[in-house]
Amino acid sequence: MSISLRGSIGLGLKLCASSTGSSSIIIRDSLRTASSSAARLPSASFRCLSTSSLLRPGLSTATLAQVRIQHPLMHIRSSPNPNLVNSAASLTWATCRTAHTTALPTADADLNMPPQSTSTEQTATKDDAHALTRPIVAYHLFALAFLVYAIVVVGGLTRLTESGLSITEWNPGFKGMHLPSTDEQWHAEWDKYKLTPEFLLLNQRMSLEDFKSIYMWEWAHRVLGRVIGVAFILPAAFFLARPGWVVRGTRWKLLAIGAGIGFQGALGWFMVKSGLSAPLSSHGQFSSAPIPSAEYNPHDTHSTASTSDPHWTPRVSHFRLAAHLGTAFLVYLGMLHTGLSILRDWKLAHNTGTVAGISLAPSSMSAQPSQRVLAALNHPAIRRYSRTVRNLAIFVFCTAMSGALVAGLDAGMIYNEWPTMGGEGRFAPPADELMNERYKLRSSSSSNSAAAGGGGAAEQGGLDWRLWTGNVFNNPATVQLVHRTLATTAFFAVFGLAWRTRSLHRALQRQSQRFTGSGSGSAGVASQAAATATATLPPLVPRLVALACGAVTLQASLGITTLLYLVPIPLASAHQAGSLALLSVLVALLAALRRPNSAVLRALERRTGPSAAAGWRQQVGSRALKKVAVQPLRV
């Protein structure tokens, strides 16, 4: 494949590939020179008369073979080398575009090109509208996210009131929405619950009225889950069936969210089922609990003659509880981020509303508002800042999952003091309590080898990973210490993000002042270079960071208070809801910092001119040049 540019702009660029497939590139000028030279032409310097796929990286050979640049100074021939084709396509995307939206009357005649008709522009605008997801999809996702947030709160109350094991059967259809109404139906459910280990070991003094109370919590939790499933599937199917309402990328996100909702329902029953039977015994087998006055437990399908752990308490697996809560968090955050991204792209493409705190209404400023937004979102310092926010959000999510382990093990019922653990100025329990042999992972093979007098390599020397892993995930004291450590780190990390936000804001302000003070921004402030040099932090970013600082402060206060007062239900429920609120703020911050996609850029080019998206396209061209080997200039 070869691409050559020569003529009045004084630029020579040649990409060539040998017959063996190796590629080389010779660049006589930079991409910035090409853009500035093209901008000096009186009219459209290059016009790509092909499909819109030319304006994307990653073209196939067949697609590029159909492209002809209608200009006597430029010619493209296809090549079987896909890597070079992709690079050349990205380079063409960055350089071969309309340089001016207003052309002189004789410009098209000089270039032997037909003038662009109004119908073509209208068709292009209509195509751009079809390349964006409708805002109604975002509003639907926001409504579903509210319901998911509500079911997280209801699920937490179900756990705190110890109601999760009151319904002993799983009916995934509409049959599971039936609420007992007669005394016979209530007694039938009551008799089923009487056969569970929770009743026989803990709740033998429970009355029918007490059972109705816990039954209603679990029933409400399951019914709300079914409502969420129906409320998502039916509108989403309608949106997907309408042509042009949902773009391809959003389609996959909606399908992933729907799969997450279905998986969440199955995972919920998988979690409940773990509390209806005895856990593994010390020999790695399922065993029946020492249940008094019970000869048969229909929910324990692995009953054996051995006895279970005498310290066992009937409750669901804390690992399954964390997985159930984590899936709900991911579904909620996916809905929130997708909805915010859809609305932001739609506003930016149609030049309406406010994006990242910047009003897109026409102003007296020389730079277009959309150009200010793109310059800010594409700034290298802001891109690094966005990666920091993403890493912090992941860390906060992991902290919340460690809190789920604390809840599943009832680890908040011990060491009810802060900041010490165990008094005497200790910030951690004794080592023998943190690494207790009781919680060491065991299997049948290791038990047999230990009985024979042999020990593994881990026990003989070095780190005993079975002891370490078992205590970190199963020992209530160790799990609480881990959660304390992660929560404290997350608290200071959020305030560290606030400090970095302030530093970044000041640095960008100083850069903008130096640029405008030098006088270079007075005449060419509308250019992309000026927009990048004068880019400032979007106003929405400091506001969201301040909100995150308030949320993490409230969350830390709720966590400490919940621990000191022995996990009261209102405080514990608010603490769980606060973790999701903090994650919501961080995800909203990520959505505000997300760069727009190619459909938004094309819409902006047709509305405000190509300079609005020039910086992003130049970055794409630079990345394309890195994919091929750069050789010294040969004259």
VEXTORGU-316650 format. One line per 4 residues: their letters; for each residue x, y, z of C-alpha. Coordinates in pm, whole numbers, plus 50000, padded with zeros to 5 digits. Example, Ala and Ser with C-alpha at 12.3 -4.5 7.8 and 13.67 -1.06 7.14 Angstrom:
# residues 2
as> 51230 49550 50780; 51367 49894 50714;
This chain:
# residues 635
msis> 50000 50000 50000; 50126 50349 49929; 49994 50692 50015; 50160 51000 49868;
lrgs> 50081 51366 49923; 50258 51626 49717; 50188 51963 49565; 50101 52307 49692;
iglg> 50097 52227 50064; 50460 52119 50058; 50404 51794 50241; 50538 51453 50146;
lklc> 50416 51147 50325; 50470 50798 50201; 50364 50467 50350; 50490 50163 50170;
asst> 50477 49791 50230; 50703 49534 50077; 50587 49204 49935; 50681 49025 50256;
gsss> 50439 49233 50458; 50695 49449 50643; 50612 49815 50657; 50810 50134 50676;
iiir> 50713 50492 50707; 50888 50809 50597; 50753 51130 50738; 50875 51462 50600;
dslr> 50666 51671 50831; 50457 51624 51142; 50088 51577 51159; 50050 51924 51302;
tass> 50217 52074 50994; 49979 51883 50774; 49680 52018 50960; 49807 52376 50960;
saar> 49901 52359 50591; 49562 52222 50503; 49395 52498 50701; 49566 52763 50482;
lpsa> 49394 52642 50167; 49108 52867 50051; 48857 52585 50060; 48823 52217 50144;
sfrc> 49177 52090 50116; 49082 51724 50120; 48739 51575 50096; 48696 51203 50144;
lsts> 48416 51091 49912; 48350 50757 50075; 48141 50602 50346; 48163 50728 50702;
sllr> 48370 50423 50791; 48674 50606 50652; 48652 50834 50952; 48721 50550 51193;
pgls> 49036 50357 51272; 49040 49986 51209; 48935 49976 50842; 48936 49647 50658;
tatl> 49123 49601 50332; 48800 49565 50139; 48667 49891 50279; 48983 50085 50201;
aqvr> 48993 49942 49851; 48669 50126 49774; 48805 50462 49887; 48921 50715 49631;
iqhp> 49042 51055 49739; 48911 51291 49475; 49212 51514 49458; 49492 51511 49201;
lmhi> 49753 51540 49476; 49654 51228 49669; 49601 50866 49580; 49530 50549 49781;
rssp> 49572 50192 49671; 49469 49893 49879; 49711 49646 50027; 49676 49304 50189;
npnl> 49869 49420 50496; 49597 49472 50762; 49823 49638 51018; 49936 49904 50777;
vnsa> 49582 49949 50654; 49463 50018 51007; 49742 50269 51065; 49686 50442 50734;
aslt> 49314 50454 50793; 49367 50617 51131; 49610 50865 50975; 49363 50941 50697;
watc> 49094 50989 50959; 49312 51245 51134; 49428 51442 50828; 49188 51389 50540;
rtah> 48886 51594 50641; 48720 51921 50556; 48937 52210 50661; 48681 52487 50620;
ttal> 48305 52479 50627; 48266 52791 50412; 48420 52760 50066; 48488 53022 49801;
ptad> 48268 53009 49492; 48551 52886 49269; 48715 52653 49515; 48533 52339 49411;
adln> 48595 52416 49047; 48967 52456 49109; 48977 52115 49275; 48753 51954 49009;
mppq> 48507 51855 49279; 48129 51895 49279; 47987 52126 49545; 47834 51963 49851;
stst> 47457 51980 49842; 47225 52072 50124; 47053 51735 50103; 47383 51565 50171;
eqta> 47431 51773 50486; 47080 51692 50603; 47140 51323 50540; 47467 51338 50733;
tkdd> 47295 51509 51025; 47025 51244 51024; 47290 50971 51020; 47459 51130 51321;
ahal> 47128 51128 51508; 47094 50757 51434; 47450 50702 51561; 47349 50820 51909;
trpi> 47127 50654 52166; 46802 50833 52245; 46783 51012 52583; 46470 50816 52677;
vayh> 46695 50511 52720; 46898 50705 52976; 46588 50808 53170; 46474 50447 53173;
lfal> 46811 50340 53314; 46792 50609 53583; 46450 50482 53694; 46580 50125 53709;
aflv> 46890 50238 53898; 46664 50392 54161; 46481 50060 54198; 46810 49871 54227;
yaiv> 46924 50114 54496; 46596 50050 54678; 46635 49673 54660; 46987 49701 54800;
vvgg> 46844 49884 55102; 46559 49632 55136; 46805 49345 55107; 47016 49494 55383;
ltrl> 46714 49523 55609; 46621 49164 55526; 46964 49051 55641; 46968 49270 55953;
tesg> 46625 49144 56065; 46740 48784 56001; 46456 48731 55756; 46647 48586 55462;
lsit> 46579 48220 55546; 46207 48256 55612; 46104 48145 55260; 46248 47798 55204;
ewnp> 46153 47755 54836; 46253 47935 54519; 45978 48002 54266; 46136 48224 53999;
gfkg> 45813 48293 53812; 45503 48483 53913; 45416 48201 54151; 45679 48335 54388;
mhlp> 45491 48666 54412; 45196 48501 54588; 45154 48614 54947; 44976 48378 55189;
stde> 44632 48515 55270; 44456 48243 55471; 44548 48075 55797; 44602 47745 55617;
qwha> 44852 47902 55378; 45038 48074 55660; 45057 47752 55861; 45189 47567 55555;
ewdk> 45477 47816 55522; 45525 47808 55897; 45561 47429 55896; 45826 47449 55623;
yklt> 46027 47698 55824; 46009 47479 56135; 46224 47220 55955; 46514 47460 55892;
pefl> 46828 47466 56109; 46768 47834 56188; 46438 47757 56361; 46555 47441 56535;
llnq> 46876 47595 56667; 46782 47959 56722; 46412 48036 56689; 46218 47759 56862;
rmsl> 46036 48017 57073; 45921 48212 56767; 45547 48256 56724; 45345 48264 56404;
edfk> 45316 48643 56422; 45694 48674 56450; 45729 48449 56149; 45490 48667 55948;
siym> 45709 48968 56023; 46030 48816 55887; 45841 48650 55601; 45718 48990 55476;
wewa> 46072 49128 55449; 46196 48837 55239; 45878 48839 55029; 45912 49214 54960;
hrvl> 46275 49165 54861; 46189 48891 54612; 45888 49074 54466; 46092 49390 54414;
grvi> 46352 49185 54229; 46086 49051 53993; 45951 49403 53938; 46299 49520 53842;
gvaf> 46336 49235 53594; 46005 49305 53420; 46055 49683 53429; 46390 49644 53257;
ilpa> 46318 49373 53000; 45998 49511 52845; 46115 49871 52778; 46463 49754 52679;
affl> 46314 49514 52423; 46106 49800 52283; 46411 50027 52255; 46618 49757 52087;
arpg> 46339 49685 51839; 46317 50050 51729; 46570 50120 51453; 46814 50395 51538;
wvvr> 46717 50427 51903; 47008 50233 52053; 47356 50222 51902; 47563 49905 51893;
gtrw> 47780 49981 52194; 47479 50061 52411; 47304 49747 52289; 47576 49531 52438;
klla> 47559 49726 52763; 47184 49674 52789; 47226 49303 52724; 47496 49284 52992;
igag> 47273 49464 53241; 46984 49228 53164; 47210 48926 53208; 47329 49071 53538;
igfq> 46972 49105 53663; 46894 48743 53577; 47218 48620 53728; 47145 48819 54042;
galg> 46816 48638 54095; 46977 48295 54063; 47264 48401 54287; 47017 48515 54552;
wfmv> 46867 48168 54580; 47215 48013 54572; 47296 48230 54873; 46975 48144 55063;
ksgl> 47028 47774 54998; 47360 47786 55183; 47175 47877 55504; 46925 47592 55478;
sapl> 47184 47317 55529; 47483 47256 55752; 47828 47368 55632; 48132 47155 55559;
sshg> 48271 46960 55850; 48637 46962 55945; 48690 46660 55718; 48561 46837 55409;
qfss> 48219 46669 55404; 47871 46809 55437; 47721 46716 55769; 47395 46756 55949;
apip> 47390 46999 56238; 47318 46872 56590; 46954 46973 56557; 46740 46889 56859;
saey> 46398 46725 56813; 46449 46685 56438; 46489 46354 56261; 46478 46482 55902;
nphd> 46582 46805 55737; 46456 46818 55375; 46687 47111 55291; 47006 46924 55389;
thst> 47071 46690 55096; 47419 46590 55220; 47341 46454 55567; 47598 46214 55706;
asts> 47668 46044 56034; 47942 46287 56127; 47882 46592 56339; 47922 46947 56217;
dphw> 48131 47224 56364; 47997 47289 56715; 48056 47663 56660; 47835 47671 56351;
tprv> 47546 47919 56342; 47271 47888 56080; 47331 48170 55832; 47408 48214 55467;
shfr> 47760 48187 55329; 47939 48520 55365; 48111 48461 55031; 47779 48418 54854;
laah> 47644 48720 55039; 47935 48932 54914; 47886 48803 54560; 47513 48880 54577;
lgta> 47575 49233 54701; 47861 49292 54458; 47650 49190 54159; 47376 49431 54269;
flvy> 47636 49709 54298; 47773 49637 53950; 47426 49633 53792; 47337 49962 53959;
lgml> 47666 50132 53868; 47640 50004 53510; 47293 50156 53476; 47408 50486 53622;
htgl> 47723 50519 53410; 47547 50417 53088; 47262 50661 53145; 47495 50951 53224;
silr> 47708 50875 52917; 47405 50864 52687; 47276 51200 52809; 47620 51364 52793;
dwkl> 47684 51250 52435; 47338 51357 52319; 47376 51706 52469; 47723 51750 52327;
ahnt> 47625 51636 51978; 47315 51858 51968; 47484 52153 52142; 47218 52184 52411;
gtva> 47214 52183 52788; 47514 52164 53017; 47803 51918 52990; 48047 51875 53279;
gisl> 47926 52204 53423; 47990 52397 53099; 47688 52551 52933; 47674 52476 52559;
apss> 47466 52786 52486; 47637 53040 52254; 47838 53294 52450; 48051 53597 52384;
msaq> 48369 53397 52427; 48576 53344 52114; 48605 52971 52178; 48299 52756 52124;
psqr> 48163 52588 52440; 48185 52247 52275; 48547 52320 52186; 48617 52402 52551;
vlaa> 48461 52072 52659; 48663 51867 52410; 48985 52049 52494; 48933 51977 52863;
lnhp> 48839 51611 52819; 49133 51546 52586; 49393 51725 52797; 49672 51481 52898;
airr> 49667 51593 53262; 49292 51541 53285; 49325 51197 53124; 49574 51096 53396;
ysrt> 49339 51238 53656; 49055 51028 53514; 49261 50711 53556; 49320 50805 53920;
vrnl> 48945 50841 53976; 48886 50502 53815; 49141 50331 54040; 48989 50498 54345;
aifv> 48640 50378 54248; 48770 50021 54218; 48934 50047 54559; 48614 50179 54722;
fcta> 48422 49891 54563; 48665 49639 54713; 48625 49810 55051; 48247 49770 55026;
msga> 48289 49400 54947; 48506 49357 55256; 48219 49515 55449; 47990 49246 55306;
lvag> 48222 48983 55457; 48200 49164 55791; 47821 49156 55771; 47808 48791 55669;
ldag> 48028 48684 55961; 47865 48919 56215; 48214 49055 56270; 48071 49388 56379;
miyn> 47957 49230 56705; 48315 49201 56836; 48574 49468 56920; 48311 49739 56954;
ewpt> 48561 50019 57004; 48745 50271 56792; 49023 50319 56696; 49171 50048 56917;
mgge> 49098 49675 56902; 49129 49492 57234; 49216 49790 57452; 49557 49874 57600;
grfa> 49631 50101 57305; 49625 49816 57055; 49527 49896 56697; 49508 49525 56611;
ppad> 49427 49206 56803; 49709 48974 56913; 49879 48776 56640; 49755 48440 56768;
elmn> 49397 48567 56742; 49445 48710 56394; 49599 48384 56270; 49397 48125 56455;
eryk> 49447 47760 56366; 49073 47710 56393; 49015 47897 56065; 49292 47726 55872;
lrss> 49177 47586 55538; 49165 47208 55541; 49096 46940 55288; 49075 46563 55301;
sssn> 49427 46522 55161; 49583 46764 55407; 49393 46604 55698; 49517 46259 55603;
saaa> 49875 46378 55569; 49854 46553 55905; 49714 46239 56065; 50004 46039 55920;
gggg> 50249 46278 56080; 50353 46462 55768; 50323 46832 55707; 50312 47036 55393;
aaeq> 50584 47267 55278; 50379 47564 55390; 50356 47428 55745; 50724 47337 55767;
ggld> 50854 47679 55681; 50771 48007 55516; 50423 48148 55476; 50141 47910 55556;
wrlw> 49900 48020 55286; 49621 47794 55417; 49639 47957 55758; 49671 48306 55612;
tgnv> 49389 48272 55357; 49153 48103 55598; 49190 48374 55860; 49175 48668 55619;
fnnp> 48842 48552 55478; 48687 48351 55765; 48817 48485 56095; 48578 48761 56217;
atvq> 48856 48948 56399; 49085 48947 56096; 48803 49036 55857; 48708 49335 56073;
lvhr> 49071 49450 56087; 49098 49426 55708; 48779 49627 55663; 48900 49891 55910;
tlat> 49227 49924 55722; 49065 49947 55379; 48801 50194 55497; 49061 50421 55658;
taff> 49273 50409 55343; 48971 50491 55126; 48885 50785 55352; 49226 50945 55312;
avfg> 49238 50854 54942; 48920 51050 54870; 49061 51356 55045; 49386 51300 54856;
lawr> 49183 51314 54536; 49041 51647 54652; 49393 51782 54703; 49497 51663 54358;
trsl> 49185 51817 54206; 49274 52152 54355; 49634 52125 54235; 49525 52030 53883;
hral> 49277 52317 53871; 49547 52567 53968; 49799 52422 53723; 49556 52450 53433;
qrqs> 49471 52805 53534; 49839 52903 53535; 49888 52744 53194; 49591 52935 53055;
qrft> 49713 53263 53202; 50061 53217 53055; 49913 53145 52713; 49679 53444 52711;
gsgs> 49942 53671 52864; 50190 53593 52587; 49949 53737 52330; 49939 53420 52121;
gsag> 49582 53354 52216; 49434 53682 52097; 49419 53604 51727; 49414 53232 51719;
vasq> 49213 53144 52024; 48964 52957 51807; 49228 52705 51703; 49263 52370 51872;
aaat> 49612 52453 52001; 49476 52760 52175; 49182 52565 52315; 49416 52301 52456;
atat> 49648 52561 52607; 49356 52744 52767; 49175 52428 52884; 49048 52437 53240;
lppl> 48907 52175 53470; 48532 52130 53404; 48334 52299 53684; 48140 51980 53759;
vprl> 48456 51794 53862; 48538 51996 54179; 48172 51983 54282; 48157 51605 54255;
vala> 48486 51570 54441; 48353 51789 54722; 48040 51573 54730; 48260 51262 54748;
cgav> 48445 51409 55047; 48115 51469 55223; 47991 51119 55138; 48306 50946 55262;
tlqa> 48300 51150 55584; 47939 51051 55648; 48018 50691 55560; 48311 50675 55803;
slgi> 48098 50829 56078; 47820 50577 56018; 48066 50288 56022; 48225 50391 56351;
ttll> 47888 50460 56514; 47750 50127 56395; 48045 49948 56552; 48027 50134 56883;
ylvp> 47653 50074 56929; 47662 49700 56847; 47519 49721 56494; 47174 49878 56538;
ipla> 46953 49818 56236; 46899 50184 56129; 47269 50271 56145; 47382 49950 55977;
sahq> 47131 49996 55695; 47240 50357 55644; 47603 50246 55641; 47535 49999 55359;
agsl> 47337 50257 55162; 47614 50511 55214; 47872 50290 55046; 47661 50277 54731;
alls> 47605 50653 54748; 47982 50712 54759; 48033 50483 54461; 47756 50669 54276;
vlva> 47943 50997 54312; 48268 50845 54186; 48094 50683 53888; 47925 51014 53805;
llaa> 48271 51173 53813; 48402 50907 53574; 48110 50968 53338; 48179 51342 53341;
lrrp> 48545 51280 53248; 48471 51026 52974; 48581 51127 52625; 48309 51144 52356;
nsav> 48287 50879 52088; 48336 50924 51713; 47965 50984 51644; 47969 51288 51871;
lral> 48284 51418 51703; 48132 51389 51357; 47821 51573 51471; 48035 51850 51619;
errt> 48235 51884 51298; 47922 51943 51096; 47785 52194 51345; 48089 52390 51460;
gpsa> 48356 52302 51206; 48640 52052 51216; 48851 52250 51463; 48628 52142 51751;
aagw> 48743 51782 51721; 49088 51843 51576; 49274 51762 51895; 49110 51425 51935;
rqqv> 49174 51334 51571; 49537 51440 51597; 49579 51212 51898; 49430 50926 51699;
gsra> 49674 50997 51417; 49964 51003 51661; 49863 50666 51801; 49836 50531 51446;
lkkv> 50190 50643 51366; 50320 50454 51669; 50193 50128 51519; 50442 50142 51232;
avqp> 50821 50161 51243; 50959 50513 51207; 51280 50523 50999; 51522 50814 50946;
lrv> 51431 51061 50678; 51555 50959 50332; 51577 51227 50070;
